[in-house]
């Protein structure tokens, strides 16, 4: 089983990758397909998804899958100590 990721939920109910979301001039999280749904003023609604499953769904819908967003590589003290 693949590791699950937290993706943003749009007001339409669709889920989108966080790398595809930006902040508008008024401070709202936006995506090219709409606004991100909010639980409260400062808490966006998210859903845990399997990224491999989302790729399969996009392929089934006939959408052209774009290049996967680059993942950030965080280095913690523990990771640095293992070197």
PyMOL commands that set and color helices and strands:
alter all, ss='L'
color gray80, all
select helices_A, chain A and resi 18-20+51-61+77-81
alter helices_A, ss='H'
color red, helices_A
select strands_A, chain A and resi 4-9+15-16+22-23+29-31+34-35+38-40+43-44+46-50
alter strands_A, ss='S'
color yellow, strands_A
deselect
rebuild
show_as cartoon
